[in-house]
Amino acid sequence: MHLTFRWFGEMDSIPLRHIRQIPAMRGIVAALYDVPPGLAWNASDLTRMRSRAEDEGLEFRVVESIPIPESIKLGGPQRDAYIEAWIKSLAAVAEALGPASAHSASEEPVVVTYNFMPVFDWTRSQLDKLLSDGSRTLAYDRDAVERLDPFDGELDLPGWLARYSREDIYKLIMQYRDMKNEDIYANMLYFLRAVTPEAERLNLRLALHPDDPPWPIFGIPRIMSTAEHLRRLFSDVPSPANGLCLCTGSFGASPENDLPAMATEFSSRVAFAHLRNVRIFGNRSFEESAHWKGAGSIDLPAVVRALKAGGFSGPVRPDHGRMIWDETGKPGYGLFDRALGAQYIQGLLDA
Ligand code: DNO
């Protein structure tokens, strides 16, 4: 296992030269963030990003994410064209990031993260909850979310409002509300059965990010929240390219998900791991805590031990961090607490 760190490209307030100063940091996790979902990526843009990273002594072998247009999840009439574009993006990733260089070992497949969450990616009710130690964090409070109106233009949720108009959101939510879990799952199988042979051919490993939080929100189904969901998916699509992004904070928000047991059961499927901690404080309510085992509800040492015992040797990242030491910036993606998280993880790996 080796450390990686998410970097949002040139617009990221955290420069690569700071990321490289985190001890044991091997690579960045990035994407072409300004290409709208549905458009095929260009290899030369990725090559440029890779060179930027390598100039700072960091490798770039983990993509997060190539977004999946809603039409694929809905099974809409244009899905085949969108799947074709997604496959073109895979080919661009393989061309730009696959070849070996002084900075990267070429045998390990390049990882491509994605998720199949309808409309909303990760969802929180608050982005700056004050903790007793004076730090601020992302939190999800069930009552607050139930009071939220997803049709209200005021709603401030990360990751999705920017992409859709209010009317689009309304239409999408209504379409999904008419669908059953099985319908969305069937669309996921359709997608994976088309893309996994291509990923295999290109020596890429896909990494499915689970639902965050791992339950339905706003009356819309979510289908990748539990060990049972994963079991079924890996049996329906056995391709080795069909991998998992084990996000401990996403699965771990539900006390029903036993993370060390899941790490053991799915270790051969894990392509990438997001290692972070959450403190559960009631039915379907949680806040993101420091990575340390004592700070939250997840036993990260046990998860790391299980991944190691299962032979996982790929990339991991600290995922989100709190805002500490008066840092300001993109919620969840400051430098200081993620760097502390990285050092906690590296300590576990060394031990
Ligand atoms: C949040 C991230 C997610 C993740 C996507 C993967 O910080 O973990 O947004 O990148 O769900 O497709």
Residues whose N, C-alpha, C, O or C-beta is under 5 A from the ligand:
A	BS01	DNO	E64 S65 T113 Y114 N115 D121 W122 H209
